[in-house]
Amino acid sequence: QVQLVESGGGLVQVGGSLRLSCAASGRTFSTYAMGWFRQGSGKERDFVAAITSSGSATVTYYADSVKGRFTISRDNAKNTVYLQMNSLKPEDTAVYYCAAAATYLPYGPALARVAYNYWGQGTQVTVSS
């Protein structure tokens, strides 16, 4: 069983930055694919970014809406994945969820909610204009 705890959400002005963190339990964190999803009020939970490793290669994926503004990274020594969010827009307002999959995820599955086995409780990000 893997437990995920997000932190770092809050209120920020348009153009500002936030860094979300997701701390994971478990001894095999480095082998997990990690993703960030978000859910705005009354909307579906959408893919934001993912990071996954196969052997020594690590790949990242991003939704088109956040490319160039958001960066996903991980620190395996700390069992933590991060989402650095820059140039925030009002449409980035949502609850952000961290997710983990106990395997490498190629591009297609990495974007799908069903591919992830574990979810955090979410952290609210509000971008004010």
C-alpha positions in Angstrom: 0.0 0.0 0.0 1.3 3.5 -0.9 0.1 6.6 0.8 0.4 10.0 -0.9 0.3 13.3 0.8 0.2 16.6 -1.2 1.2 20.0 0.1 2.0 23.4 -1.3 -1.3 24.6 -2.6 -2.7 28.0 -1.9 -3.9 31.3 -3.3 -1.7 33.1 -5.8 -2.1 36.0 -8.2 -2.1 35.6 -11.9 1.5 35.2 -13.2 2.7 33.9 -9.9 4.3 30.6 -9.0 3.6 27.7 -6.6 5.4 24.4 -6.0 3.4 21.4 -5.1 4.9 18.5 -3.2 3.7 14.9 -2.9 5.3 12.7 -0.3 5.0 9.0 -0.8 5.4 6.1 1.6 6.9 2.8 0.4 10.4 1.5 -0.3 10.2 1.2 -4.0 9.2 4.8 -4.8 11.8 5.1 -7.5 10.1 2.5 -9.6 6.7 4.1 -9.5 5.3 6.3 -12.2 4.0 9.5 -10.6 1.5 11.8 -12.0 -0.4 15.1 -11.2 -4.0 15.6 -12.1 -6.3 18.4 -11.4 -10.1 18.9 -11.1 -11.7 22.2 -11.4 -15.2 22.9 -9.9 -17.8 20.9 -11.9 -15.2 19.5 -14.2 -13.5 16.2 -14.9 -10.2 15.2 -13.3 -7.6 16.0 -16.0 -4.1 14.9 -16.6 -1.4 17.6 -15.9 2.0 15.9 -15.8 3.7 12.6 -15.2 7.2 11.3 -14.6 8.3 7.7 -15.1 11.5 5.8 -15.4 12.6 2.7 -17.3 16.1 1.6 -16.3 18.3 4.7 -16.2 16.0 6.8 -18.4 13.4 9.2 -17.0 10.7 10.7 -19.1 8.2 13.4 -18.4 4.9 14.1 -20.0 2.7 17.3 -19.9 -0.7 18.4 -20.9 -0.6 20.9 -23.7 -2.2 23.5 -21.4 0.8 23.5 -19.0 3.7 22.9 -21.3 6.4 25.5 -20.8 4.9 26.6 -17.5 4.9 23.6 -15.3 7.7 21.2 -14.4 7.4 17.8 -12.8 10.4 16.4 -11.0 11.2 13.8 -8.3 13.6 13.2 -5.5 13.8 9.5 -4.9 15.9 9.9 -1.8 13.0 11.9 -0.2 10.2 9.8 -1.8 8.8 13.0 -3.1 7.5 14.3 -6.4 7.1 18.0 -7.2 5.1 20.1 -9.5 6.6 23.6 -10.1 4.0 25.8 -11.5 4.9 29.2 -13.1 3.0 31.9 -15.0 -0.2 30.7 -13.3 -3.5 31.6 -14.9 -7.0 31.7 -13.5 -7.8 28.5 -15.5 -5.2 26.6 -13.5 -7.5 27.0 -10.4 -8.3 23.4 -9.3 -7.8 20.8 -6.7 -4.5 19.1 -7.7 -4.1 15.4 -7.0 -0.9 13.3 -6.9 -1.1 9.8 -8.2 1.2 6.7 -8.3 1.4 3.7 -10.5 3.5 0.7 -9.5 5.1 0.4 -13.0 6.6 2.3 -15.8 3.9 4.1 -17.9 4.4 4.9 -21.5 2.9 8.0 -23.0 -0.7 6.9 -23.6 -1.4 5.2 -20.3 0.5 7.9 -18.3 -2.3 10.3 -19.2 -5.1 8.1 -18.0 -6.5 8.2 -14.5 -7.2 4.4 -14.6 -3.5 3.6 -14.9 -2.8 4.9 -11.4 -3.2 2.7 -8.4 -2.9 5.3 -5.6 -4.2 8.8 -5.1 -3.6 11.6 -2.6 -6.3 13.6 -1.0 -5.6 16.7 -3.1 -4.5 20.3 -2.5 -6.4 23.4 -3.6 -4.7 25.9 -6.0 -6.5 29.1 -6.5 -5.3 31.7 -9.0 -6.8 35.1 -8.6 -7.0 37.7 -11.4 
